[in-house]
């Protein structure tokens, strides 16, 4: 469930004591949570986050492949890339 709000919420529910994430900065300087700069795998668009303004980012697909699971994983409710500031607001108190 890499780098999605769903993944972080699930990790917290499982009782983790630290969260790990990756970040990329958009063309207009917004820091977003994403493992890859190239968003084709998770959004179906062959572009890089660094080449787009935040408002131009497409929605995250409901299903996509990860390196740690053979089948596609389903992330219902995931739409926009999470901003780093949103991450820190929602998961306040967790070491990162």
Helices and strands as residue ranges (DSSP letters): H 5-14, E 23-25, E 31-33, H 40-43, G 49-51, G 54-56, E 63-66, E 69-74, H 84-90
